[in-house]
């Protein structure tokens, strides 16, 4: 029989620690559950090594064999701090989904983590799982272990796991986390996909314009000087010629100005005023604003609904959502909601005062509060606005594509027209001389 030390939760969510004797780990878990407890961590208590026995006497004529060296332990992957960063959402989502499946199948948490660690290829995730395993084996809880890796497991993840441990429904919470991450990633990929075409068109427009100004127009300038004999060029042609000459002689200045604008924008964006200004502009932009607003509503409602349905208290849920919105205008609105709920009021009034949340969302939240089904109502709002995001992406793509094509056509068409007008004079003069 071996002695196991365990940490468990009872039906009320209170933490219990103790020791139990069992033949193996599975029997120990079954014994803890038989007491009406939900084990969150369990490890075998190693007995102290016995006093060293005297070394056996060596036989005559034979030298004693040297003691066998212990097998070298495999070294865990350790990355320097400057190389550590965020794990890809796809990797974290896959881990969460697989861990939820293993725990739901009855596999102990530690065993599930070890199974997933062996097949994990991401070095940062492997290092995190090694640390989590060691922390749980030492008596810590799963949620406490996750807090040591904030770049991988954010506040939303940690608090939902904590709520799942308290309620004894860790596998359910892990499944919700995986579903939440999958839907969030799906929306982000749609937005990124919608921006690929406009960026490609803009890069092509800049590249074509730069090539014409630097390589093509200077040759036409020499031809015009030779053929027109100093005759004044049309206004549009002269404008294009001047632009070409400026670009050729001030290329470094142009690059420096662009770099200065980018750096100034980033520095201003890091200030509180600048960041708030950019967030307001993002929500008020003509085409992108609608998409940004619907994405913000979808993210806020889905995160808040997921937290509430997992058992996280409303005030704590609002703080988590406030810190993970990514938009200061929305964060300010959620802070107002938090303050109102803390004073015993409802969420409806502060939400209605923020222009980010449409009246339909405010009305559904009010119904959810009155019926006691706020978490379910928030999830429904998120599902509705996921469809709205799809429509906004399609609408934005449909509006931007022709606009960019028209801009590109105007730029190239202007340059071609500017070069063609002097050619008419040249052709006319050649025809007149031939007559």
C-alpha positions as CSV (number, residue, x, y, z in Angstrom):
1,X,0.0,0.0,0.0
2,X,1.2,3.5,-0.8
3,X,0.3,6.8,0.8
4,X,-1.1,9.6,-1.5
5,X,-1.6,13.2,-0.6
6,X,-4.6,14.9,-2.2
7,X,-6.3,18.2,-2.7
8,X,-10.0,18.1,-3.4
9,X,-13.2,20.1,-3.5
10,X,-16.4,19.3,-1.9
11,X,-19.9,19.9,-3.3
12,X,-19.9,23.4,-1.9
13,X,-16.6,24.2,-3.5
14,X,-14.5,24.2,-0.3
15,X,-11.0,22.9,-0.5
16,X,-9.9,19.9,1.4
17,X,-6.4,18.4,1.9
18,X,-5.5,15.0,3.3
19,X,-3.8,11.7,2.8
20,X,-5.1,8.3,1.9
21,X,-3.7,4.8,1.5
22,X,-4.3,2.9,-1.7
23,X,-2.7,0.3,-3.9
24,X,-2.2,2.6,-6.8
25,X,-3.1,6.0,-8.1
26,X,-6.4,5.0,-9.7
27,X,-7.6,3.4,-6.5
28,X,-6.6,6.5,-4.5
29,X,-8.7,8.7,-6.8
30,X,-11.6,6.4,-6.5
31,X,-11.3,6.4,-2.7
32,X,-11.3,10.2,-2.6
33,X,-14.3,10.4,-4.9
34,X,-16.1,7.8,-2.7
35,X,-15.9,10.4,0.1
36,X,-18.0,12.8,-2.1
37,X,-14.9,14.9,-3.0
38,X,-13.6,16.0,-6.4
39,X,-9.8,15.6,-6.5
40,X,-7.9,18.4,-8.2
41,X,-4.4,17.2,-7.3
42,X,-3.0,13.9,-6.1
43,X,0.6,12.7,-5.6
44,X,2.3,9.8,-3.9
45,X,4.1,10.6,-0.7
46,X,7.6,9.2,-1.0
47,X,8.9,7.5,2.1
48,X,12.2,8.5,3.5
49,X,15.1,6.4,2.3
50,X,16.3,3.7,4.7
51,X,19.6,3.9,6.4
52,X,22.4,2.8,4.2
53,X,23.3,-0.8,4.8
54,X,27.0,-1.8,5.1
55,X,28.6,-2.5,1.8
56,X,29.0,-6.2,1.1
57,X,32.4,-7.7,1.5
58,X,34.3,-8.2,-1.7
59,X,35.2,-11.7,-2.6
60,X,38.9,-12.6,-2.5
61,X,40.7,-12.1,-5.8
62,X,37.9,-10.0,-7.2
63,X,37.7,-6.3,-7.1
64,X,34.3,-5.0,-6.1
65,X,32.2,-3.9,-9.0
66,X,31.6,-0.1,-9.1
67,X,28.1,1.0,-8.4
68,X,26.1,1.5,-11.5
69,X,25.6,5.1,-12.4
70,X,22.0,6.3,-12.3
71,X,20.5,6.9,-15.6
72,X,20.7,10.5,-16.7
73,X,17.3,12.3,-16.4
74,X,16.0,13.9,-19.5
75,X,16.4,17.6,-19.4
76,X,13.3,19.7,-19.7
77,X,13.3,22.3,-22.4
78,X,14.1,25.7,-20.9
79,X,13.9,28.8,-23.1
80,X,15.6,32.1,-22.2
81,X,13.2,34.7,-21.0
82,X,13.7,37.0,-24.0
83,X,12.6,34.1,-26.3
84,X,9.4,33.4,-24.4
85,X,6.2,34.7,-25.9
86,X,2.6,33.9,-26.5
87,X,1.7,30.4,-27.7
88,X,-0.3,30.3,-30.9
89,X,-4.1,30.3,-30.3
90,X,-4.4,27.1,-32.4
91,X,-1.9,25.2,-30.1
92,X,-3.6,26.4,-26.9
93,X,-7.1,25.6,-28.2
94,X,-6.0,22.1,-29.3
95,X,-4.5,21.5,-25.8
96,X,-7.6,22.7,-24.0
97,X,-9.9,20.6,-26.2
98,X,-7.8,17.4,-25.7
99,X,-7.4,17.9,-22.0
100,X,-11.2,18.4,-21.6
101,X,-11.7,15.1,-23.5
102,X,-9.2,13.2,-21.3
103,X,-10.6,14.6,-18.0
104,X,-14.2,13.9,-19.1
105,X,-13.2,10.3,-19.9
106,X,-12.1,9.9,-16.3
107,X,-8.4,10.3,-16.7
108,X,-6.8,12.1,-13.7
109,X,-5.7,15.7,-14.5
110,X,-2.0,15.0,-13.9
111,X,-2.1,11.9,-16.2
112,X,-3.9,13.9,-18.9
113,X,-1.3,16.7,-18.7
114,X,1.5,14.1,-19.0
115,X,-0.1,12.4,-22.0
116,X,-0.5,15.8,-23.8
117,X,3.0,16.9,-22.8
118,X,4.6,13.9,-24.6
119,X,2.9,14.7,-27.9
120,X,3.3,18.5,-27.7
121,X,5.8,20.0,-30.2
122,X,5.7,23.7,-29.1
123,X,8.7,24.2,-26.8
124,X,7.1,27.0,-24.8
125,X,4.0,24.9,-24.2
126,X,6.2,21.9,-23.2
127,X,8.1,24.1,-20.7
128,X,4.8,25.4,-19.3
129,X,3.3,21.9,-18.9
130,X,6.5,20.7,-17.1
131,X,6.2,23.6,-14.6
132,X,2.4,23.0,-14.2
133,X,3.0,19.3,-13.5
134,X,5.7,20.0,-10.9
135,X,3.4,22.6,-9.2
136,X,0.4,20.2,-9.0
137,X,2.6,17.4,-7.7
138,X,3.9,19.7,-5.0
139,X,0.3,20.3,-3.8
140,X,-0.8,23.3,-5.9
141,X,-4.0,23.5,-7.8
142,X,-4.3,23.6,-11.6
143,X,-5.5,27.2,-11.6
144,X,-2.7,28.3,-9.3
145,X,-0.2,26.6,-11.6
146,X,-1.6,28.4,-14.7
147,X,-0.9,31.8,-13.1
148,X,2.8,31.2,-13.4
149,X,2.5,31.5,-17.2
150,X,0.5,34.7,-17.9
151,X,1.7,35.0,-21.5
152,X,0.1,31.6,-22.3
153,X,-2.9,31.5,-20.0
154,X,-4.7,34.8,-19.6
155,X,-7.0,36.0,-16.9
156,X,-10.0,34.6,-18.7
157,X,-8.5,31.1,-18.9
158,X,-7.2,31.1,-15.3
159,X,-10.5,32.3,-13.7
160,X,-12.6,29.9,-15.7
161,X,-10.4,27.0,-14.6
162,X,-10.6,28.2,-11.0
163,X,-14.4,28.3,-11.2
164,X,-14.4,24.8,-12.8
165,X,-12.3,23.5,-9.9
166,X,-14.6,25.0,-7.3
167,X,-17.7,23.5,-8.9
168,X,-16.2,20.2,-9.7
169,X,-16.9,20.7,-13.4
170,X,-13.4,21.2,-14.8
171,X,-14.0,19.2,-17.9
172,X,-17.1,21.2,-18.8
173,X,-15.2,24.5,-18.3
174,X,-12.3,23.3,-20.4
175,X,-14.7,22.4,-23.2
176,X,-16.3,25.9,-23.0
177,X,-12.8,27.5,-23.1
178,X,-11.9,25.5,-26.2
179,X,-15.2,26.5,-27.9
180,X,-14.7,30.1,-27.0
181,X,-11.2,30.1,-28.4
182,X,-12.3,28.4,-31.6
183,X,-15.0,30.9,-32.3
184,X,-12.8,33.9,-31.4
185,X,-10.1,32.6,-33.8
186,X,-12.7,32.1,-36.5
187,X,-13.8,35.7,-36.3
188,X,-10.2,37.0,-36.2
189,X,-9.3,34.9,-39.3
190,X,-12.3,36.3,-41.2
191,X,-11.3,39.9,-40.4
192,X,-7.7,39.2,-41.4
193,X,-8.8,37.5,-44.6
194,X,-10.9,40.5,-45.6
195,X,-7.9,42.8,-45.2
196,X,-5.6,40.7,-47.5
197,X,-7.0,41.9,-50.8
198,X,-7.0,45.7,-49.9
199,X,-3.4,45.4,-48.7
200,X,-2.3,43.6,-51.8
201,X,-4.0,46.3,-54.0
202,X,-2.4,49.1,-52.1
203,X,1.0,47.6,-52.3
204,X,0.6,47.1,-56.0
205,X,-0.6,50.7,-56.5
206,X,2.4,52.1,-54.6
207,X,4.8,49.8,-56.4
208,X,3.5,50.6,-59.9
209,X,3.4,54.4,-59.2
210,X,6.9,54.4,-57.8
211,X,8.2,52.4,-60.8
212,X,6.6,54.8,-63.3
213,X,7.9,57.9,-61.5
214,X,11.4,56.6,-61.1
215,X,12.1,54.5,-64.2
216,X,9.6,55.5,-67.0
217,X,8.8,59.2,-66.7
218,X,12.4,60.4,-66.7
219,X,12.9,58.8,-70.2
220,X,9.8,60.6,-71.5
221,X,11.1,63.9,-70.1
222,X,14.2,63.6,-72.2
223,X,12.1,62.8,-75.3
224,X,9.9,65.8,-74.7
225,X,12.8,68.2,-74.3
226,X,14.3,67.0,-77.6
227,X,11.2,66.9,-79.6
228,X,9.3,70.0,-78.3
229,X,12.4,72.3,-78.2
230,X,11.6,73.8,-74.8
231,X,7.9,74.3,-75.5
232,X,5.7,74.5,-72.4
233,X,4.2,71.2,-71.3
234,X,0.5,70.7,-70.3
235,X,-0.2,71.4,-66.7
236,X,-0.9,67.8,-65.8
237,X,2.2,66.7,-67.5
238,X,4.4,69.3,-65.8
239,X,2.9,68.2,-62.4
240,X,3.8,64.6,-63.1
241,X,7.3,65.5,-64.2
242,X,7.8,67.6,-61.1
243,X,6.6,64.7,-58.9
244,X,9.0,62.3,-60.7
245,X,11.9,64.6,-60.2
246,X,11.1,65.1,-56.5
247,X,10.9,61.4,-55.9
248,X,14.2,60.8,-57.6
249,X,16.1,63.5,-55.7
250,X,14.4,63.1,-52.3
251,X,13.9,59.4,-52.0
252,X,15.7,59.2,-48.6
253,X,13.7,62.2,-47.3
254,X,10.4,60.5,-48.2
255,X,11.4,57.3,-46.5
256,X,12.5,59.3,-43.4
257,X,9.2,61.2,-43.3
258,X,7.2,58.0,-43.6
259,X,9.3,56.4,-40.8
260,X,8.9,59.5,-38.6
261,X,5.1,59.4,-39.1
262,X,5.0,55.7,-38.1
263,X,7.2,56.2,-35.1
264,X,5.2,59.2,-33.9
265,X,2.0,57.3,-34.4
266,X,3.2,54.5,-32.2
267,X,4.6,56.8,-29.5
268,X,1.3,58.7,-29.4
269,X,-0.6,55.5,-29.4
270,X,1.2,54.3,-26.3
271,X,0.0,57.3,-24.3
272,X,-3.4,57.1,-22.6
273,X,-4.9,60.0,-24.6
274,X,-3.5,58.7,-27.9
275,X,-4.7,55.1,-27.3
276,X,-8.2,56.3,-26.4
277,X,-8.2,58.6,-29.5
278,X,-7.3,55.7,-31.8
279,X,-9.9,53.4,-30.2
280,X,-12.6,56.1,-30.8
281,X,-11.5,56.5,-34.4
282,X,-11.6,52.8,-34.9
283,X,-15.2,52.6,-33.8
284,X,-16.2,55.8,-35.7
285,X,-14.5,55.0,-39.1
286,X,-16.9,55.0,-42.1
287,X,-16.4,51.3,-43.2
288,X,-14.2,49.7,-40.6
289,X,-16.1,51.2,-37.7
290,X,-19.2,48.9,-38.2
291,X,-17.0,45.8,-38.3
292,X,-15.0,47.0,-35.2
293,X,-18.2,47.7,-33.2
294,X,-19.8,44.3,-34.1
295,X,-16.6,42.5,-33.3
296,X,-16.4,44.3,-29.9
297,X,-20.0,43.4,-29.0
298,X,-19.5,39.8,-30.0
299,X,-16.3,39.4,-28.0
300,X,-17.7,41.1,-24.9
301,X,-20.9,39.2,-24.8
302,X,-19.4,35.8,-25.5
303,X,-16.6,36.3,-22.9
304,X,-19.0,37.5,-20.3
305,X,-21.5,34.8,-21.0
306,X,-18.9,32.1,-20.9
307,X,-17.6,33.3,-17.6
308,X,-21.0,33.6,-16.0
309,X,-22.1,30.2,-17.2
310,X,-18.9,28.7,-15.7
311,X,-19.7,30.0,-12.3
312,X,-17.4,33.1,-12.1
313,X,-19.1,35.9,-10.0
314,X,-20.5,38.8,-12.0
315,X,-18.2,41.5,-10.6
316,X,-15.1,39.4,-11.2
317,X,-16.4,38.5,-14.7
318,X,-16.8,42.2,-15.6
319,X,-13.3,43.0,-14.5
320,X,-11.9,40.2,-16.6
321,X,-13.9,41.2,-19.7
322,X,-12.9,44.9,-19.1
323,X,-9.2,43.9,-19.2
324,X,-9.5,41.7,-22.3
325,X,-11.6,43.9,-24.6
326,X,-8.7,45.5,-26.4
327,X,-10.6,48.8,-26.8
328,X,-10.5,51.5,-24.2
329,X,-14.0,52.9,-25.1
330,X,-15.5,49.5,-24.4
331,X,-13.4,49.1,-21.3
332,X,-14.7,52.4,-19.9
333,X,-18.3,51.3,-20.5
334,X,-17.7,48.0,-18.7
335,X,-16.1,49.8,-15.8
336,X,-19.3,51.9,-15.5
337,X,-21.3,48.7,-15.6
338,X,-19.1,47.2,-12.9
339,X,-19.5,50.2,-10.7
340,X,-23.3,50.1,-11.2
341,X,-23.6,46.4,-10.4
342,X,-21.4,46.9,-7.3
343,X,-23.9,49.5,-6.0
344,X,-26.7,47.1,-6.5
345,X,-28.0,48.4,-9.8
346,X,-28.5,46.7,-13.1
347,X,-26.3,46.5,-16.3
348,X,-28.9,48.1,-18.6
349,X,-28.5,51.8,-17.7
350,X,-24.7,52.1,-18.1
351,X,-24.8,50.0,-21.2
352,X,-27.4,52.2,-22.8
353,X,-25.2,55.3,-22.2
354,X,-22.3,53.8,-24.4
355,X,-22.8,54.1,-28.1
356,X,-20.9,50.9,-28.7
357,X,-23.8,48.7,-27.6
358,X,-26.9,49.0,-29.8
359,X,-30.4,49.2,-28.3
360,X,-31.1,45.6,-29.2
361,X,-28.2,44.4,-27.2
362,X,-29.2,46.5,-24.2
363,X,-32.8,45.2,-24.4
364,X,-31.7,41.6,-24.5
365,X,-29.4,42.1,-21.5
366,X,-32.3,43.7,-19.6
367,X,-34.5,40.7,-20.4
368,X,-31.7,38.4,-19.3
369,X,-31.4,40.2,-15.9
370,X,-35.1,40.1,-15.3
371,X,-35.5,36.4,-16.2
372,X,-32.3,35.3,-14.4
373,X,-30.9,33.8,-17.7
374,X,-28.3,36.5,-18.3
375,X,-25.5,34.0,-19.3
376,X,-27.7,32.3,-21.9
377,X,-28.9,35.7,-23.3
378,X,-25.3,36.9,-23.6
379,X,-24.4,33.8,-25.5
380,X,-27.3,34.3,-27.9
381,X,-26.3,37.9,-28.5
382,X,-22.7,36.7,-29.3
383,X,-24.1,34.1,-31.8
384,X,-26.2,36.8,-33.5
385,X,-23.3,39.2,-33.7
386,X,-21.0,36.5,-35.1
387,X,-23.4,36.5,-38.1
388,X,-23.3,40.3,-38.1
389,X,-19.5,40.2,-38.3
390,X,-19.7,37.9,-41.3
391,X,-22.0,40.3,-43.0
392,X,-19.9,43.3,-42.1
393,X,-16.8,41.5,-43.4
394,X,-18.6,40.8,-46.7
395,X,-19.9,44.3,-46.9
396,X,-16.5,45.9,-46.2
397,X,-14.8,43.7,-48.8
398,X,-17.5,44.5,-51.4
399,X,-17.0,48.3,-50.7
400,X,-13.2,48.4,-50.5
401,X,-12.4,46.3,-53.6
402,X,-14.0,48.5,-56.2
403,X,-12.8,51.7,-54.4
404,X,-9.2,50.5,-54.5
405,X,-9.4,49.5,-58.1
406,X,-10.8,52.9,-59.0
407,X,-8.0,54.6,-57.1
408,X,-5.4,52.5,-58.8
409,X,-7.0,53.2,-62.2
410,X,-7.1,57.0,-61.5
411,X,-3.4,57.0,-60.5
412,X,-2.1,55.0,-63.4
413,X,-4.6,56.7,-65.8
414,X,-3.4,60.2,-64.7
415,X,0.2,59.3,-65.4
416,X,-0.6,57.7,-68.8
417,X,-2.7,60.8,-69.8
418,X,0.0,63.2,-68.7
419,X,2.5,61.3,-70.9
420,X,0.1,61.1,-73.8
421,X,-0.9,64.8,-74.2
422,X,2.6,66.0,-75.2
423,X,2.8,63.1,-77.7
424,X,-0.2,64.7,-79.5
425,X,1.8,67.9,-80.0
426,X,4.9,65.9,-81.2
427,X,2.8,64.0,-83.7
428,X,1.1,67.2,-84.9
429,X,4.5,68.9,-85.4
430,X,6.0,65.9,-87.3
431,X,2.9,65.7,-89.5
432,X,3.0,69.5,-90.2
433,X,6.8,69.3,-91.1
434,X,6.1,66.4,-93.4
435,X,3.4,68.2,-95.3
